[in-house]
Structure formats: C-alpha cells, structure tokens
Amino acid sequence: MIKRALISVWNKEGIAEFAKDLSNMGVEIVSTGGTANYLKEKGIPVTYISDVTGFPEILDGRVKTLHPNIHAGILALRTNEHLEEIKSLNIKPFDLIAVNLYPFKEVISKPDASFEEAIENIDIGGPAMIRAAAKNFKNVFIVVNPKRYSEIIELLKTEENDCNIEKLRFELAYEAFTHVAFYDSIISSYLLEKLKESSNFEEFNEYHVIGAELVKKLRYGENPHQRAAFYKKPNVKGDCIANAKQIHGKELSYNNILDADAAIELAREFYEPTAVIIKHNNPCGCASSEKSLADAYQKAFEGDPVSAFGGIVAFNRVVDADVAEKMKELFLEVIVAPDFDESALEILTQKTNLRLIKTGSMEKTDDLMEVRAVNGGLLLQERNTQLLNEKELWTVTERKVTSHELEDLIFAMKIVKHVKSNAIVVVKDKQLIGVGAGQTSRIEAVEIALKKAGEKARGAVLASDAFFPFRDNVDRAYSAGIRAIIQPGGSVRDKESIEACNEYHIAMVFTGMRHFKH
C-alpha cells in the first residue's frame, strides 16, 4: 500500500524507529536536510529531497520542499488521468507524509527570544505539505503526531485492507488541519501582542483566533452527565490556574478548576497576608491580617464557617505549618497558594484526596482578554483588572469616613468585584462577614448579606457592585448597624440614597467604577 514516504520533522521523537519499520516494509524514504542526515546516521536508507526536486535547498533552508515534484506527488489523485500526467513529468506519488513544524511556540516561550528569531521559526514548507496531504487523505497518510507512528505501522502490518485504515486516514487528516490551525493561532497571537506593544492596535478585528492545547480530559463537567476537558492557551506568562502545578491530591474536577481560578484572581488583589474561601465561584470567606497568614485564614473561616465546608481556599503567601494545622480538620476540596513549605506539606498530604495547587508568586498574567461562550458564539472583553485608586474616591455625605473605615471599604470593594451580580458584601476589620450574591434584586442581596453578618454588622461597612437606585438599601443597612457604604454612584436617584445616609449619619463613598460580574 505504501511505496514512498516523505519525512521532514523537527521533533525527532520516535522517527528513527518509524522510518526503519517503513524501510523494512520496502518503502522508499525521501527526506530533507537535518532529518535526512539523522536517519542516515541511524543506518536507514534515505533519498535527499534535492535529488527529487533536482534543485538544492536554498536560502538557509527556507526553500526545499516548495516544488512541483513534491507537491504534485502529494496531491495527485489515484486516477488514471492524474497518474499518467505526473508520470509524463517524471514525478512519483507519495503515499505517506510525516511532518512536524519548526518550534515557534518553544522559541517565543524563551525570555530572551528576539522578534527576528521568532519570525525565522515560522514554518512555511511544512504547513504546505501537511495541508496538501490532508486534502488528499484518501490516498496519502499524513502524520503530524509522533504518538501515531506505532499505530500506523501495526495497521499496515496486520489490517492493510481493513476499513480501520480508512477511518485512520480521516482521523489523521483532521489532526493535520487542527495541528496547522493551532500553529498559526500561536503566530497570530504573538504578532497581535507585538502590535499592541508598538501601537494602539484595535484588538476587536474582523476575525479572532483562539488556540488552546489539551491539559487533560476531565471525569465530567459541572454535572456527571456532561463531558468536559481542560485546555490552556499557549505561552501565557504569569501565575494562573492554567500555569499552576498540582502537587498532591486526586484529580481536579471541572468545578474545582473554575473555583480555583476564582480564588486565585481574588487572592492576588491583596498585598497583606490574605486568605480567600470560595464556594460555587463566590467568596464566602476573605480576610487580611498584618499578624500572620494563619490569623488571616482564621478570620476568613470565621466569617462563614458553615459555607467554608467543602470550599476552595487560596492564599497570597506561602502556606506554613501554622496555617496547615488550622485547616487539617476541615473538609476542603482544594488549597491554592504560591507554595507550601515542607512542614505544611507533611500535615496536609496526610489527607489523600485534598488537592494542593502551587501557583508561584501570583504575579498577574499577560492574558488580558476574557472569552466567554454563548450558544453559537463568543463574547470577548478586557479582564476587569482595574484596582481602586484611593485618590479618585469621593465622599458624597455630610459624614466623612474614618481612615479605618476607608481601609475596610477598599477591602470590601476588592471582594465585591469578584461576587456574582447583584453583589453586596459586608466587611469589618478586613474580614468578610456577609455576602449577597447573584440576586435579581439589589435589596434582596443587601438583606442576605446583612443576615449572614448578623450582629457583626454593627459598625461594619457595606460595598455594592453597582449603584443604589432606591433608598431602601440604605434603610436596611442602617437597621443592621452599617456605618459606611461604598458604591459606584451614577444613578439618577443618587440624591435619594445620599439624603438617607445623611439622615442616619452614615458615610457614603462613590468610586465611579461599576463591577458587574455575570
């Protein structure tokens, strides 16, 4: 079935064994430059590509396979007309193409990679051959994945005429086009980043290309009847769930990954030692402490100890034994931190199923575009990375906030940004004590948050992700003992809320920045 193969690979994994097996089956092997030399060193008979084209490899190897003798041999159908035509031109058909591409992704991942080096590692001839062979998949095997080599050899040896061959050809063609599309998506993303560095380039263009590679298939999605997998964008720099490393525990689930991502994004908002507890993608505990990370965790847990059960915990500092001791008795799904010291690992790894994830320093990533799927389409927006600037806040009430209240208000606003809208949070002494998340009515969100806070609400502050359109929110806050409120402002009825605050001697601060999160 296979009489002639062309092999040109950057990744040499398994290629010598594959070529040797083909050669032993009587297949003529044609190859390019480095690959040909490599196979010859392994004692495998090879025909150089220049002997087929009658033309030397030129321009430092930029041109070697872009020739009719190659592409006609790949694209020829096995019809009498095509075969007679190429025969008249002294061109022989290829039955198998094994190609993988210049390491563009690997090159640009190096910190010191230059733009010129990146451009030089854009493959041209390789994608052309892959696409040609994939188009003609009914007659030509196209192999881009080294893991397929042994499978192909086994099929050729044992089931040459089986329908499995036809199925495999189709699968290989799909893999080939996907391989090239992914490769091109990396180049597109790289060039986009370079354009943004040098100009005010419009990111929302006519087309948007997203490339992602499989991290792992998941047991299931949000629910057991839904299939799922986790993919990551290539070459994203910085600390995020996609770049994090799991160092202990059972396999992460779809929901674990979603919640761990939410936990990381909230934890990185804070500079002081901070602990975050996430449940169903919303924070139920969050606290900062100048004393220690263990104190921050204790405060975060005490903010809502019931909801903390089965939650995801994230820290913005290395976890030590003191923190680990406090967590070891509670059932937790995942703990995320920049790192874990040896004493903490000794304690936490005693729980076999507890997942431990190391992120690194929690520096922000360069992935600044958020993509969400809707049925049949994608929504793109810039990530909500802006932080509050204390100098840009303004008090709109007669009563001014104290310095302590202002610290709590800023702390609360960082949290409310990560709560599903309508979102209300109540904070006291840099401790989250009440959350109202995802409500269709803002007054209901206020009431839930205050109910969660209970008596702790007296003397606390309250933050809202969007403006208060009615004074009923202020009335309810006053009855619970809230001393200060922070919100974006901007309602046509702001005056009503401000007047209510003045009646109750509550301070109100405007930010001018809304934080809807759907």
C-alpha positions as CSV (number, residue, x, y, z in Angstrom):
1,M,0.0,0.0,0.0
2,I,2.7,2.4,0.9
3,K,5.6,2.6,-1.6
4,R,7.0,6.1,-0.9
5,A,7.2,8.3,2.1
6,L,8.4,11.9,2.8
7,I,9.8,12.5,6.2
8,S,10.7,16.0,7.4
9,V,10.5,16.6,11.2
10,W,11.8,19.0,13.8
11,N,10.8,16.8,16.7
12,K,12.8,13.6,16.1
13,E,10.9,11.6,18.8
14,G,10.4,8.0,17.5
15,I,11.2,9.0,14.0
16,A,14.1,6.6,13.5
17,E,12.1,3.6,14.6
18,F,9.2,4.7,12.4
19,A,11.4,5.2,9.4
20,K,13.2,1.9,10.0
21,D,9.9,0.0,10.1
22,L,8.8,1.6,6.9
23,S,12.1,0.9,5.2
24,N,11.9,-2.8,6.3
25,M,8.5,-2.9,4.6
26,G,10.1,-1.8,1.3
27,V,9.1,1.9,1.5
28,E,11.4,4.4,-0.2
29,I,12.1,7.3,2.2
30,V,12.6,10.8,0.9
31,S,13.8,13.4,3.5
32,T,15.1,16.9,4.0
33,G,18.4,18.3,5.3
34,G,18.7,17.6,9.1
35,T,16.1,14.8,9.1
36,A,17.8,13.0,6.2
37,N,21.2,13.2,7.9
38,Y,19.7,12.0,11.2
39,L,18.2,9.0,9.5
40,K,21.3,8.2,7.6
41,E,23.3,8.2,10.9
42,K,20.8,5.6,12.1
43,G,21.6,3.4,9.2
44,I,18.3,4.0,7.3
45,P,18.4,4.4,3.5
46,V,17.3,7.9,2.5
47,T,16.8,9.8,-0.7
48,Y,17.6,13.5,-0.3
49,I,14.9,15.9,-1.2
50,S,17.2,17.8,-3.6
51,D,17.6,14.5,-5.6
52,V,13.9,14.5,-6.1
53,T,13.5,18.2,-7.0
54,G,16.7,18.5,-9.0
55,F,17.2,21.7,-7.1
56,P,19.4,22.4,-4.0
57,E,18.0,23.5,-0.6
58,I,18.4,27.3,-0.7
59,L,18.1,30.5,1.4
60,D,19.3,28.8,4.6
61,G,16.8,26.0,4.2
62,R,13.8,28.3,3.7
63,V,13.1,26.7,0.3
64,K,13.5,22.9,-0.1
65,T,10.1,21.3,-0.5
66,L,8.2,24.0,-2.3
67,H,8.5,22.3,-5.7
68,P,6.1,20.7,-8.2
69,N,8.0,17.4,-7.9
70,I,7.0,17.3,-4.2
71,H,3.5,18.8,-4.2
72,A,2.3,17.1,-7.3
73,G,3.5,13.8,-5.8
74,I,1.4,14.6,-2.7
75,L,-1.7,16.0,-4.3
76,A,-2.1,13.5,-7.2
77,L,-5.3,11.5,-7.1
78,R,-5.0,7.8,-7.9
79,T,-7.0,8.3,-11.1
80,N,-5.6,7.3,-14.5
81,E,-5.5,10.9,-15.6
82,H,-3.5,12.2,-12.6
83,L,-1.2,9.2,-12.5
84,E,-0.4,9.4,-16.3
85,E,0.1,13.2,-16.0
86,I,2.7,13.0,-13.2
87,K,4.3,10.0,-14.9
88,S,4.8,12.0,-18.1
89,L,6.6,14.6,-16.0
90,N,8.7,12.0,-14.2
91,I,7.0,12.7,-10.9
92,K,6.3,9.8,-8.5
93,P,3.4,9.9,-6.0
94,F,3.9,10.0,-2.2
95,D,1.8,7.6,-0.1
96,L,2.8,8.9,3.4
97,I,4.0,12.3,4.7
98,A,5.4,12.6,8.2
99,V,6.0,16.2,9.1
100,N,6.1,18.3,12.2
101,L,6.9,22.0,12.3
102,Y,9.6,24.5,13.4
103,P,9.3,25.1,17.2
104,F,7.7,28.5,17.1
105,K,5.9,28.1,20.4
106,E,9.1,26.9,22.2
107,V,11.2,29.7,20.8
108,I,8.8,32.5,21.9
109,S,8.5,31.0,25.3
110,K,12.2,31.8,26.0
111,P,12.6,35.0,27.9
112,D,15.4,36.2,25.7
113,A,13.9,35.3,22.3
114,S,14.1,38.1,19.8
115,F,11.5,39.1,17.3
116,E,13.8,38.1,14.4
117,E,14.4,34.6,16.0
118,A,10.6,34.2,16.3
119,I,9.9,35.1,12.7
120,E,12.7,32.8,11.5
121,N,10.9,29.9,13.2
122,I,7.7,30.3,11.3
123,D,7.5,27.2,9.2
124,I,6.3,27.6,5.5
125,G,7.0,24.4,3.6
126,G,5.9,22.1,6.5
127,P,2.3,23.5,6.7
128,A,2.1,23.5,2.9
129,M,2.9,19.8,2.7
130,I,0.6,19.0,5.7
131,R,-2.3,20.7,4.1
132,A,-1.7,19.1,0.7
133,A,-1.5,15.6,2.2
134,A,-4.5,16.2,4.4
135,K,-6.5,17.4,1.4
136,N,-5.6,14.1,-0.4
137,F,-6.1,12.0,2.7
138,K,-7.9,9.2,0.8
139,N,-4.6,8.5,-0.9
140,V,-1.9,9.8,1.4
141,F,-1.3,9.2,5.1
142,I,-0.5,12.5,6.9
143,V,1.2,12.1,10.2
144,V,2.0,15.1,12.4
145,N,1.8,13.4,15.8
146,P,4.8,11.1,16.8
147,K,2.4,9.1,19.1
148,R,0.7,7.8,15.9
149,Y,3.8,6.1,14.5
150,S,3.5,2.7,16.1
151,E,-0.3,2.6,15.5
152,I,0.2,3.2,11.8
153,I,2.9,0.5,11.5
154,E,0.7,-2.0,13.3
155,L,-2.2,-1.3,11.0
156,L,-0.1,-1.5,7.9
157,K,1.3,-4.9,9.0
158,T,-2.0,-6.5,10.1
159,E,-5.0,-4.8,8.6
160,E,-3.8,-3.3,5.4
161,N,-7.2,-3.7,3.7
162,D,-9.4,-3.2,6.7
163,C,-11.9,-0.3,7.0
164,N,-9.9,0.8,10.0
165,I,-7.3,2.1,7.6
166,E,-9.9,4.5,6.0
167,K,-11.0,5.6,9.5
168,L,-7.4,6.3,10.4
169,R,-6.8,8.3,7.3
170,F,-9.7,10.5,8.1
171,E,-8.6,11.0,11.7
172,L,-5.1,11.8,10.6
173,A,-6.4,14.5,8.2
174,Y,-8.4,16.1,11.0
175,E,-5.3,16.1,13.2
176,A,-3.2,17.6,10.5
177,F,-5.5,20.6,9.8
178,T,-6.0,21.1,13.5
179,H,-2.2,21.0,14.0
180,V,-1.6,23.7,11.4
181,A,-4.5,25.8,12.7
182,F,-3.2,25.7,16.2
183,Y,0.3,26.5,15.0
184,D,-1.0,29.5,13.1
185,S,-3.1,30.7,16.0
186,I,0.1,30.9,18.1
187,I,1.8,33.0,15.4
188,S,-1.3,35.2,15.2
189,S,-1.4,35.8,19.0
190,Y,2.3,36.5,19.1
191,L,2.0,39.1,16.3
192,L,-1.0,40.7,18.0
193,E,0.9,41.1,21.3
194,K,3.8,42.7,19.4
195,L,1.4,45.1,17.6
196,K,-0.2,46.1,20.9
197,E,3.3,46.9,22.3
198,S,4.1,49.3,19.5
199,S,0.8,51.0,18.7
200,N,-2.8,51.5,19.7
201,F,-3.9,48.5,17.7
202,E,-7.6,47.6,17.6
203,E,-7.9,44.2,19.1
204,F,-11.5,43.6,18.1
205,N,-10.9,42.9,14.5
206,E,-12.9,41.1,11.8
207,Y,-11.6,37.7,13.0
208,H,-10.5,36.5,16.4
209,V,-8.3,33.4,16.6
210,I,-8.1,31.3,19.7
211,G,-5.7,28.4,20.0
212,A,-5.6,26.1,23.0
213,E,-4.0,22.8,23.8
214,L,-5.3,19.9,25.9
215,V,-4.2,19.8,29.5
216,K,-6.3,16.8,30.4
217,K,-9.7,15.3,29.8
218,L,-11.9,15.6,32.9
219,R,-14.1,12.9,34.5
220,Y,-17.1,15.1,33.8
221,G,-18.3,18.7,33.6
222,E,-20.4,20.7,36.0
223,N,-22.6,17.6,36.4
224,P,-21.8,13.9,35.9
225,H,-23.8,13.7,32.6
226,Q,-21.7,16.4,30.9
227,R,-18.4,15.6,29.2
228,A,-15.5,18.0,29.8
229,A,-11.9,18.7,29.2
230,F,-9.4,21.4,30.3
231,Y,-7.4,23.3,27.7
232,K,-4.8,26.1,28.1
233,K,-3.7,28.9,25.9
234,P,-0.1,28.5,24.8
235,N,2.6,30.8,26.1
236,V,0.5,32.7,28.7
237,K,3.0,34.3,31.0
238,G,2.3,34.8,34.7
239,D,0.6,32.8,37.5
240,C,-2.8,31.5,36.9
241,I,-4.8,28.3,37.2
242,A,-3.6,27.2,33.7
243,N,0.0,27.5,34.7
244,A,-0.3,26.2,38.2
245,K,1.0,22.8,39.3
246,Q,-0.9,20.3,41.3
247,I,1.4,18.8,43.8
248,H,-1.0,16.5,45.8
249,G,-4.4,15.0,45.8
250,K,-6.9,13.4,43.5
251,E,-7.7,14.7,40.0
252,L,-9.1,18.2,39.7
253,S,-12.7,18.4,38.6
254,Y,-14.3,20.9,36.2
255,N,-15.8,22.8,39.2
256,N,-12.5,22.6,41.1
257,I,-10.8,24.4,38.2
258,L,-13.4,27.1,38.0
259,D,-13.4,27.7,41.7
260,A,-9.6,27.6,42.0
261,D,-9.4,30.2,39.2
262,A,-11.9,32.5,41.1
263,A,-9.9,32.0,44.3
264,I,-6.6,32.9,42.7
265,E,-8.0,36.0,41.0
266,L,-9.4,37.3,44.3
267,A,-6.3,36.4,46.4
268,R,-4.0,38.3,44.1
269,E,-5.9,41.6,44.7
270,F,-4.4,41.9,48.2
271,Y,-0.9,42.9,49.4
272,E,-1.2,41.9,53.1
273,P,-1.3,38.2,54.1
274,T,-4.7,37.2,52.9
275,A,-6.9,34.1,52.9
276,V,-9.8,33.5,50.5
277,I,-12.5,30.8,50.7
278,I,-14.6,30.2,47.5
279,K,-17.8,28.3,47.2
280,H,-19.6,27.9,43.9
281,N,-17.5,30.6,42.3
282,N,-18.4,33.2,45.0
283,P,-16.3,34.2,48.0
284,C,-17.8,33.1,51.3
285,G,-14.7,34.0,53.4
286,C,-11.9,36.5,52.9
287,A,-9.7,38.2,55.4
288,S,-6.3,40.0,55.6
289,S,-4.1,40.2,58.7
290,E,-0.9,42.0,59.5
291,K,-0.2,39.4,62.2
292,S,0.1,36.2,60.1
293,L,-1.3,34.1,57.4
294,A,-2.8,31.8,60.0
295,D,-4.7,34.7,61.5
296,A,-6.0,35.7,58.1
297,Y,-7.2,32.2,57.5
298,Q,-8.9,32.0,60.9
299,K,-10.7,35.3,60.3
300,A,-11.8,34.2,56.8
301,F,-13.1,30.9,58.2
302,E,-15.0,32.5,61.0
303,G,-16.7,34.9,58.5
304,D,-18.9,32.0,57.4
305,P,-17.8,28.6,58.9
306,V,-20.8,26.8,57.5
307,S,-20.2,27.7,53.9
308,A,-16.5,27.0,54.2
309,F,-17.1,23.3,54.4
310,G,-16.1,21.7,51.1
311,G,-14.7,25.0,49.8
312,I,-11.7,26.1,47.9
313,V,-9.1,28.1,49.9
314,A,-6.5,30.4,48.3
315,F,-3.6,32.3,49.9
316,N,-1.3,35.0,48.6
317,R,1.6,33.8,50.7
318,V,3.5,30.5,51.2
319,V,1.4,28.1,53.4
320,D,3.3,27.1,56.6
321,A,2.6,24.7,59.4
322,D,0.5,27.1,61.5
323,V,-2.0,27.6,58.6
324,A,-2.0,23.9,57.8
325,E,-2.8,22.9,61.4
326,K,-5.9,25.2,61.3
327,M,-7.1,23.7,58.0
328,K,-6.4,20.0,58.6
329,E,-9.7,19.2,60.5
330,L,-12.0,20.9,57.9
331,F,-13.1,19.1,54.7
332,L,-11.7,21.2,51.9
333,E,-11.7,20.4,48.1
334,V,-8.6,22.4,47.1
335,I,-5.9,24.6,48.7
336,V,-4.1,27.1,46.3
337,A,-1.0,29.0,47.3
338,P,2.2,30.4,45.8
339,D,3.9,27.4,47.6
340,F,3.8,25.1,50.6
341,D,6.7,24.7,53.0
342,E,7.8,21.2,54.0
343,S,6.1,21.3,57.4
344,A,2.8,22.3,55.8
345,L,3.1,19.5,53.2
346,E,3.8,17.0,55.9
347,I,0.5,17.9,57.6
348,L,-1.7,18.4,54.5
349,T,-0.6,15.4,52.5
350,Q,-2.0,13.1,55.2
351,K,-5.3,13.8,53.6
352,T,-5.1,11.7,50.4
353,N,-7.8,13.4,48.4
354,L,-7.1,17.0,49.3
355,R,-5.8,18.8,46.2
356,L,-2.9,21.1,46.7
357,I,-2.0,23.6,43.9
358,K,1.1,25.7,43.7
359,T,0.8,28.8,41.6
360,G,4.1,30.6,42.0
361,S,4.3,34.2,43.1
362,M,0.8,35.2,41.9
363,E,2.1,37.8,39.5
364,K,-0.6,38.9,37.1
365,T,-0.7,37.2,33.7
366,D,-0.5,38.7,30.3
367,D,-3.8,37.1,29.4
368,L,-5.8,40.3,29.5
369,M,-8.7,39.2,27.3
370,E,-11.7,37.3,28.8
371,V,-13.6,34.9,26.5
372,R,-17.0,33.5,27.3
373,A,-19.1,31.2,25.2
374,V,-22.7,31.6,24.3
375,N,-24.6,29.2,22.1
376,G,-23.1,29.6,18.7
377,G,-20.7,32.4,19.5
378,L,-18.1,34.0,21.7
379,L,-18.1,37.2,23.8
380,L,-14.7,39.0,24.3
381,Q,-13.9,41.7,26.8
382,E,-10.9,43.1,28.6
383,R,-10.5,41.5,32.0
384,N,-11.7,43.6,35.0
385,T,-8.2,44.2,36.4
386,Q,-8.5,47.8,37.5
387,L,-8.0,48.4,41.2
388,L,-9.4,51.2,43.3
389,N,-7.4,54.4,43.4
390,E,-7.9,55.9,46.8
391,K,-7.3,59.4,45.4
392,E,-10.2,59.0,43.0
393,L,-12.8,58.2,45.6
394,W,-15.1,60.9,46.8
395,T,-17.3,61.2,49.8
396,V,-20.8,62.4,49.0
397,T,-22.3,62.6,52.5
398,E,-22.0,65.0,55.4
399,R,-20.3,62.4,57.5
400,K,-16.8,61.6,56.3
401,V,-15.2,58.1,56.6
402,T,-12.5,57.4,59.2
403,S,-9.2,56.0,58.0
404,H,-10.1,52.6,59.4
405,E,-13.5,52.6,57.6
406,L,-11.8,53.7,54.4
407,E,-9.4,50.7,54.6
408,D,-12.4,48.4,55.1
409,L,-14.3,50.0,52.2
410,I,-11.4,49.5,49.8
411,F,-11.0,45.9,51.1
412,A,-14.8,45.3,50.6
413,M,-14.7,46.7,47.1
414,K,-11.9,44.4,46.0
415,I,-14.1,41.5,47.1
416,V,-17.4,42.7,45.6
417,K,-15.7,42.8,42.3
418,H,-15.4,39.0,42.4
419,V,-19.0,38.3,43.6
420,K,-21.8,37.4,41.1
421,S,-24.2,40.3,40.5
422,N,-26.3,41.7,42.1
423,A,-23.5,41.7,44.6
424,I,-23.3,43.1,48.2
425,V,-20.6,42.4,50.7
426,V,-20.3,43.4,54.4
427,V,-16.8,43.8,55.9
428,K,-15.5,44.6,59.4
429,D,-11.8,44.9,60.3
430,K,-10.7,43.4,56.9
431,Q,-12.9,40.4,57.4
432,L,-15.7,39.4,55.1
433,I,-18.7,38.8,57.3
434,G,-21.6,38.8,54.8
435,V,-22.2,38.2,51.1
436,G,-25.3,38.6,49.0
437,A,-24.6,37.1,45.6
438,G,-26.4,36.6,42.3
439,Q,-29.7,38.1,43.3
440,T,-32.2,39.5,40.9
441,S,-33.0,42.3,43.3
442,R,-30.4,44.5,45.0
443,I,-32.4,44.9,48.2
444,E,-32.5,41.1,48.4
445,A,-28.7,41.0,48.0
446,V,-28.5,43.5,50.8
447,E,-30.8,41.6,53.1
448,I,-29.0,38.3,52.5
449,A,-25.6,39.8,53.2
450,L,-26.8,41.5,56.4
451,K,-28.5,38.3,57.6
452,K,-25.2,36.5,57.1
453,A,-23.3,39.1,59.0
454,G,-25.8,39.2,61.9
455,E,-24.7,41.2,64.9
456,K,-21.2,41.6,63.5
457,A,-22.8,44.1,61.0
458,R,-22.9,46.7,63.7
459,G,-20.1,49.1,63.0
460,A,-19.2,47.4,59.7
461,V,-19.1,48.7,56.1
462,L,-21.0,47.6,53.1
463,A,-20.0,47.5,49.4
464,S,-22.1,47.3,46.3
465,D,-21.0,46.3,42.8
466,A,-23.4,48.9,41.2
467,F,-25.4,52.0,42.3
468,F,-28.2,52.0,44.8
469,P,-31.3,53.1,42.8
470,F,-33.5,53.3,45.9
471,R,-33.1,54.4,49.5
472,D,-34.5,51.1,50.8
473,N,-30.9,49.7,50.6
474,V,-29.7,52.4,52.9
475,D,-32.7,51.9,55.3
476,R,-31.9,48.3,55.6
477,A,-28.2,48.9,56.1
478,Y,-28.9,51.4,58.9
479,S,-31.2,49.0,60.7
480,A,-28.3,46.5,60.8
481,G,-25.8,49.0,62.1
482,I,-23.7,49.7,59.0
483,R,-21.5,52.8,59.4
484,A,-20.3,53.4,55.8
485,I,-21.2,52.4,52.3
486,I,-19.1,52.3,49.1
487,Q,-20.7,52.1,45.7
488,P,-20.1,53.3,42.1
489,G,-22.7,56.1,42.1
490,G,-24.3,57.2,38.9
491,S,-28.0,56.6,39.4
492,V,-30.5,59.3,38.6
493,R,-31.7,58.8,42.1
494,D,-28.3,59.1,43.9
495,K,-29.7,62.1,45.8
496,E,-32.3,59.9,47.5
497,S,-29.6,57.5,48.8
498,I,-27.3,60.3,49.9
499,E,-30.1,62.0,51.8
500,A,-31.0,58.7,53.5
501,C,-27.3,58.4,54.6
502,N,-27.3,61.9,55.9
503,E,-30.4,61.1,58.0
504,Y,-28.7,58.1,59.5
505,H,-25.3,59.7,59.9
506,I,-23.9,57.0,57.5
507,A,-20.9,57.9,55.3
508,M,-21.2,57.1,51.6
509,V,-18.3,56.9,49.2
510,F,-18.5,56.9,45.4
511,T,-16.0,55.1,43.2
512,G,-17.2,55.9,39.7
513,M,-16.5,52.3,38.7
514,R,-19.1,49.6,38.3
515,H,-18.2,45.9,38.9
516,F,-20.9,43.8,37.3
517,K,-20.0,40.1,37.2
518,H,-22.4,37.7,35.5
